[in-house]
Amino acid sequence: MSIIISQSGKNAQKIDKSDIVKEDELQSYIHQNPESIPIYEIEEDKRLFVAAREFSTEAGPIDALAVDKDGDIYIVETKLYKNPERRTVVGQALDYGASLWRHSGDVGEFVTQLDEEVHDKFGLTFAEKVTEFFNLDEEGVDLLLEAMRVNLREGNIKFVILMDSMGERLKDLIMYVNQNSQFDIFAVEMEFYKFKEYEIVIPKLFGAAVKKIVAGSSGSRVIVGWTPEKFLADAKSRLQKDEFVAVEKLFLFSKKYADDMNLGNGKGVGSINPIFKKFNTTNSFFCLKSNGTLGFKIPFALRPDKGADEHQKQRLNALKQKLEDIDIPVASNDHSVHLTFSGWAPKVDVIIDAMETILKQG
């Protein structure tokens, strides 16, 4: 392929595609220019921060490790088309992902390693750099770091296969894996051109349009074996961006403070029922669904046969009062009041603050 450049419609010149001689050149380019990875085609305004090159794992060094502002972790594997290993690049990327998940039980050590990599290049800690790169406030950075911790623990890692040219068989393989697994694998084909002192890059993204829906006999959506990452993925596929942000905030709060997280077994909609022992040792007092519905069942958790002691009952009643003060209805009987997204999401920060305040009272 060639491109034509002209000035004011005159002096047109044909520019042929440039060959990349070494994979190191491709790695260096995306590290210096993360905008060249067209992740914004997956979600508007999404961009990647390439935090490290040759990031060490038990399976070998990852070509590039990146994150987005939502705390999603990306393994970027680069290959030139002339490299015979291109045939096994998907397996290689998954091997790195498995190693990162399996051998990163200490999330603090993972962040420390990122700190060292980022400091060597930018003279800042990882948290300081993402604050600058994504223009985040303190709460936004905390949410990003917590999401990274959850994603790492759950093995919820995304993959980008980046090449100068890509055959149809590899594209088909990536589409197939995306359609039939929980993995998110994206292929990026990058064409390079040079004109005088300018470099022109044309990135093409493949694999983002695949819908991860497992259909039952009736054609309805079915997910078996809910996990935290499946819950978030299902919510993200159902909700608008602002709706998902609210659900994610409440989810991450629960992951941070809950002593246990019960997951619903519904085949249509996912749900989480976090247990906070300061409120009730064995039963949850709210249920969050992946369709954005939130239900508080405080009277249920207060029932004599549900095991709450006097201190726990005091906290539950105090929370009930706080929620009613901010016009969040709580059922007067054993059932939940099911709030749609518009009924609770605008107040998500106040709801979290109410729960957090009581939790921290001891």
C-alpha positions in Angstrom: 0.0 0.0 0.0 1.1 3.6 -0.7 -0.2 6.9 0.4 -0.2 10.2 -1.5 0.9 13.5 0.1 0.3 16.9 -1.5 0.5 20.5 -0.5 -2.6 22.6 -1.2 -3.6 20.1 -3.8 -0.3 20.3 -5.7 3.1 18.6 -5.9 1.6 15.2 -5.0 4.2 12.6 -3.9 3.8 8.8 -3.5 5.2 7.4 -0.2 5.7 3.7 0.0 5.4 1.7 3.2 8.6 1.6 5.3 10.1 -1.7 6.6 10.8 -2.1 10.3 14.1 -3.9 10.7 14.0 -4.8 14.3 11.2 -5.6 16.8 13.0 -3.3 19.3 12.1 -0.4 17.0 8.4 -1.3 17.3 8.7 -1.7 21.1 10.4 1.7 21.4 7.9 3.4 19.2 4.8 2.4 21.2 6.6 3.1 24.5 7.3 6.6 23.3 3.9 7.0 21.6 1.3 5.0 23.4 -1.4 6.9 21.4 -0.4 4.8 18.4 -2.2 1.8 20.0 -5.8 2.5 18.9 -7.5 1.4 22.1 -9.9 4.4 21.7 -11.7 2.3 19.1 -12.8 0.0 21.8 -14.1 2.7 24.1 -14.2 6.4 23.3 -11.5 8.5 25.2 -9.7 5.3 26.4 -5.9 5.5 26.1 -3.0 3.5 27.3 -0.1 4.4 29.5 2.8 2.1 28.6 4.4 1.7 32.1 7.3 -0.7 31.3 9.2 -2.4 28.6 10.7 -5.9 29.0 8.7 -6.3 32.2 10.1 -9.4 34.0 7.9 -12.5 34.6 8.6 -16.2 35.3 7.8 -16.9 31.7 10.1 -14.2 30.3 10.0 -10.5 29.7 6.8 -8.9 28.5 7.5 -6.6 25.6 5.3 -3.8 27.0 3.0 -3.6 30.1 0.3 -1.0 29.9 -2.7 0.2 31.9 -5.7 2.4 31.2 -7.4 4.9 33.5 -9.9 2.2 34.6 -7.1 0.0 36.0 -7.3 -2.6 33.2 -3.9 -4.3 32.7 -2.6 -4.9 29.1 0.1 -7.2 28.0 1.5 -6.0 24.6 3.4 -8.5 22.6 5.2 -7.2 19.5 6.3 -9.2 16.5 7.5 -8.5 13.0 5.7 -10.5 10.2 9.1 -11.9 9.1 9.6 -13.5 12.6 8.7 -17.2 12.4 7.5 -17.0 16.0 4.5 -15.0 14.8 2.6 -18.3 14.5 2.8 -18.8 18.3 2.4 -15.2 19.4 -1.0 -15.7 21.0 0.1 -18.6 23.1 3.2 -16.6 24.1 1.1 -13.7 25.3 -1.2 -15.9 27.2 1.8 -17.6 28.9 3.0 -14.2 30.1 -0.5 -13.5 31.4 -0.7 -16.7 33.3 2.8 -16.1 34.8 1.9 -12.5 35.8 -1.3 -13.8 37.5 0.2 -16.9 39.1 3.4 -15.4 40.4 2.1 -12.0 41.4 0.3 -13.0 44.6 2.0 -10.1 46.3 0.3 -7.2 44.6 2.5 -4.8 46.6 5.6 -6.3 44.9 4.0 -5.9 41.5 3.4 -2.2 42.1 6.9 -1.8 43.5 8.3 -3.3 40.3 6.2 -0.9 38.3 7.4 2.0 40.5 11.0 1.1 39.7 10.3 0.9 35.9 8.4 4.2 35.8 10.9 6.0 38.0 13.8 4.9 35.8 12.1 6.5 32.8 10.1 9.5 34.2 11.6 10.1 37.7 8.2 9.6 39.3 6.4 6.8 41.1 3.8 4.8 39.2 1.0 6.6 41.1 2.4 10.0 40.4 2.8 9.3 36.7 -0.7 7.9 36.2 -2.0 11.0 38.1 -0.3 13.2 35.5 -0.9 11.0 32.5 -4.7 10.5 33.0 -5.3 13.8 34.9 -6.7 12.0 37.9 -7.5 13.3 41.4 -6.6 11.3 44.6 -9.8 9.3 44.5 -9.3 8.4 40.9 -5.8 7.1 41.5 -7.0 5.0 44.4 -9.8 3.5 42.2 -7.3 2.8 39.5 -4.8 1.1 41.9 -7.6 -0.9 43.5 -9.0 -2.0 40.1 -5.5 -3.1 39.1 -5.2 -5.2 42.3 -8.6 -6.9 41.6 -7.7 -7.5 38.0 -4.3 -9.0 38.9 -5.7 -11.3 41.6 -8.5 -12.5 39.3 -6.3 -12.9 36.3 -8.4 -10.4 34.4 -5.7 -9.3 31.9 -6.1 -7.9 28.4 -3.8 -8.7 25.5 -2.6 -6.7 22.5 -0.8 -8.4 19.6 1.0 -5.7 17.7 2.7 -6.4 14.3 3.8 -4.5 11.3 1.7 -6.8 9.1 -0.8 -9.5 10.1 -2.0 -12.5 8.2 -5.7 -13.5 7.9 -5.1 -16.8 9.9 -3.8 -14.8 12.9 -6.8 -12.4 12.7 -9.2 -15.4 12.5 -7.5 -17.0 15.5 -7.9 -13.9 17.6 -11.5 -13.5 16.6 -12.1 -17.2 17.5 -10.5 -16.9 20.9 -12.4 -13.7 21.7 -15.7 -15.3 20.7 -15.3 -18.4 22.8 -13.4 -17.4 25.9 -13.3 -14.8 28.7 -10.1 -13.4 27.2 -9.8 -10.0 25.5 -7.2 -10.2 22.8 -6.8 -7.4 20.3 -4.6 -7.3 17.2 -3.0 -4.2 16.0 -1.5 -3.9 12.6 0.8 -0.9 12.2 1.9 0.5 8.9 4.8 2.9 8.9 5.7 5.6 6.3 8.4 8.3 6.3 8.2 11.7 4.6 11.2 14.0 5.1 11.5 14.3 8.9 8.0 13.0 9.6 6.9 9.5 10.5 3.4 8.5 9.5 1.7 5.6 11.3 -1.6 4.0 10.3 -2.8 1.6 13.1 -5.6 -0.9 12.4 -7.4 -2.7 15.2 -8.9 -6.2 15.0 -10.9 -8.2 17.5 -12.7 -5.4 19.3 -16.1 -6.1 17.8 -16.6 -9.6 19.1 -19.4 -10.0 21.6 -18.8 -12.5 24.4 -22.2 -14.0 24.7 -22.9 -17.6 25.4 -26.4 -18.4 24.2 -28.7 -21.0 25.6 -31.4 -22.9 23.7 -33.7 -19.9 23.9 -31.0 -17.5 22.6 -30.9 -15.7 26.0 -27.7 -14.6 27.6 -26.2 -17.3 29.9 -23.1 -17.1 32.1 -22.2 -20.0 34.2 -19.9 -19.8 37.2 -20.0 -16.1 38.1 -16.7 -14.6 39.3 -15.9 -11.0 40.2 -14.3 -10.3 36.8 -17.3 -11.9 35.0 -19.6 -9.7 37.0 -17.7 -6.5 36.0 -17.4 -7.6 32.4 -21.2 -8.3 32.2 -21.9 -4.9 33.8 -19.6 -3.2 31.4 -21.3 -4.9 28.4 -24.8 -3.9 29.6 -24.4 -0.4 31.0 -23.5 3.1 29.6 -20.2 4.5 30.6 -21.4 6.6 33.5 -23.6 3.8 34.8 -20.7 1.3 34.8 -18.5 3.8 36.7 -21.1 3.9 39.5 -21.4 0.1 39.6 -17.6 -0.2 39.6 -17.2 2.2 42.5 -19.6 0.3 44.7 -18.0 -3.0 43.6 -14.4 -1.8 44.4 -15.6 -0.5 47.8 -17.0 -3.9 48.5 -13.8 -5.6 47.4 -11.8 -3.4 49.7 -13.9 -3.6 52.9 -16.0 -6.8 52.7 -14.9 -9.9 54.6 -16.5 -12.1 52.0 -18.2 -11.6 48.6 -21.1 -13.9 47.8 -21.9 -14.1 44.1 -25.3 -14.9 42.7 -25.9 -17.9 40.6 -28.4 -16.4 38.2 -28.0 -17.3 34.5 -29.2 -13.9 33.2 -27.9 -11.2 35.5 -24.9 -11.3 37.8 -25.1 -10.1 41.4 -22.8 -9.5 44.4 -23.8 -9.8 48.0 -20.9 -8.6 50.2 -20.6 -9.6 53.8 -19.2 -7.0 56.3 -18.8 -8.7 59.7 -19.2 -5.3 61.4 -22.8 -5.3 60.2 -23.6 -9.1 60.1 -21.3 -12.1 60.4 -23.1 -14.3 57.8 -25.6 -12.2 55.8 -25.3 -9.3 53.4 -27.4 -6.2 53.8 -27.3 -5.2 50.1 -27.3 -6.7 46.6 -25.8 -5.1 43.6 -26.7 -6.5 40.1 -24.8 -6.3 36.9 -27.7 -4.6 35.2 -27.3 -1.6 37.6 -30.0 -2.5 40.1 -29.2 -2.0 43.8 -31.2 -3.4 46.7 -30.8 -2.8 50.4 -32.1 -5.6 52.6 -31.2 -4.2 56.1 -34.4 -5.4 57.8 -33.5 -8.9 56.6 -30.0 -8.7 58.1 -31.6 -7.4 61.4 -33.9 -10.4 61.8 -33.3 -12.3 65.1 -32.6 -15.6 63.2 -29.9 -14.0 61.0 -27.2 -13.8 63.6 -26.5 -10.1 64.1 -25.4 -9.2 67.7 -26.4 -6.0 69.4 -23.3 -4.1 68.2 -24.0 -5.2 64.6 -27.7 -4.2 64.9 -26.7 -0.8 66.1 -24.5 -0.3 63.1 -27.2 -1.5 60.7 -29.8 0.8 62.2 -27.4 3.7 62.1 -26.8 2.9 58.4 -30.5 2.6 57.7 -31.0 6.1 59.2 -28.1 7.6 57.1 -29.5 6.1 53.9 -33.0 7.5 54.7 -31.5 10.9 55.4 -30.1 11.0 51.9 -33.5 9.8 50.4 -32.4 6.2 49.7 -35.4 4.0 50.6 -34.9 0.9 52.8 -37.5 -1.8 53.0 -39.6 -2.0 56.1 -40.0 -5.8 55.9 -37.7 -8.7 55.0 -37.5 -7.9 51.3 -35.3 -5.5 49.4 -36.2 -2.2 47.7 -34.9 -2.6 44.2 -33.5 0.7 43.1 -32.8 1.3 39.4 -29.6 3.0 38.3 -31.2 6.5 38.3 -32.4 6.0 41.9 -29.0 5.4 43.5 -26.1 6.1 41.2 -26.1 9.9 41.4 -25.7 9.4 45.2 -23.1 6.6 45.0 -20.3 8.6 46.7 -22.7 9.6 49.5 -23.8 6.0 49.9 -20.2 4.7 50.1 -19.3 7.5 52.5 -22.2 6.5 54.8 -21.1 2.8 54.9 -17.4 3.7 55.2 -18.0 6.1 58.1 -19.8 3.4 60.2 -17.2 0.8 59.3 -14.4 3.0 60.5 -16.1 3.8 63.8 -15.0 0.4 65.2 
